[in-house]
Amino acid sequence: MRKMLIVLALPLALGLGGCVKTVASVVKAPFQAAGQVVDWTTTSQDEADRNYGRKMRKKEAREGRERRDYEKRCRKDPQSCQGYDGYQAAVDQ
């Protein structure tokens, strides 16, 4: 009799295992969605550092181009050179 009860209860227990997992995932879903929204709307320190580095590299590249152009003009006409007063990456404009 006990074997019969175990044989009948086993499929029922296995079937409920899936339901428990489903219920758990449904309960966790709003919290996971809220966490994802927070991740999308905030900037981590790594992201901020990466963005700042990218911005500074662009500024330094611009300064390098402008300084090369200035030096080229000075080689052609040294009398007109008074010192570089163009764009400087370290000074935010």
For each residue, the residues with C-beta under 8 A, 3 or more apart:
1: 4 5
2: 5 6
3: 6 7
4: 1 7 8
5: 1 2 8 9
6: 2 3 9 10
7: 3 4 10
8: 4 5 11 12
9: 5 6 12 13
10: 6 7 13 14
11: 8 14 15
12: 8 9 15 16
13: 9 10 16 17
14: 10 11 17 18
15: 11 12 18 19
16: 12 13 19 20
17: 13 14 20 21
18: 14 15 21 22
19: 15 16 22 23
20: 16 17 23 24
21: 17 18 24 25
22: 18 19 25 26
23: 19 20 26 27
24: 20 21 27 28
25: 21 22 28 29
26: 22 23 29
27: 23 24
28: 24 25 31 32
29: 25 26 32 33
30: 33 34
31: 28 34 35
32: 28 29 35 36
33: 29 30 36 37
34: 30 31 37 38
35: 31 32 38 39
36: 32 33 39 40
37: 33 34 40 41
38: 34 35 41 42
39: 35 36 42
40: 36 37
41: 37 38
42: 38 39
43: 47 48 51
44: 47 48
45: 48 49
46: 49 50
47: 43 44 50 51
48: 43 44 45 51 52
49: 45 46 52 53
50: 46 47 53 54
51: 43 47 48 54 55
52: 48 49 55 56
53: 49 50 56 57
54: 50 51 57 58
55: 51 52 58 59
56: 52 53 59 60 89
57: 53 54 60 61
58: 54 55 61 62
59: 55 56 62 63 89
60: 56 57 63 64 89
61: 57 58 64 65
62: 58 59 65 66 87 89
63: 59 60 66 67 86 87 88 89
64: 60 61 67 68
65: 61 62 68 69
66: 62 63 69 70 86 87
67: 63 64 70 71 84 86
68: 64 65 71 72
69: 65 66 72 73
70: 66 67 73 74 81 84 86
71: 67 68 74 75
72: 68 69 75 76
73: 69 70 76 77 80 81
74: 70 71 77 78 80 81
75: 71 72 78
76: 72 73
77: 73 74 80 81
78: 74 75 81
79:
80: 73 74 77
81: 70 73 74 77 78
82: 85
83:
84: 67 70
85: 82
86: 63 66 67 70
87: 62 63 66 93
88: 63 91
89: 56 59 60 62 63
90:
91: 88
92:
93: 87
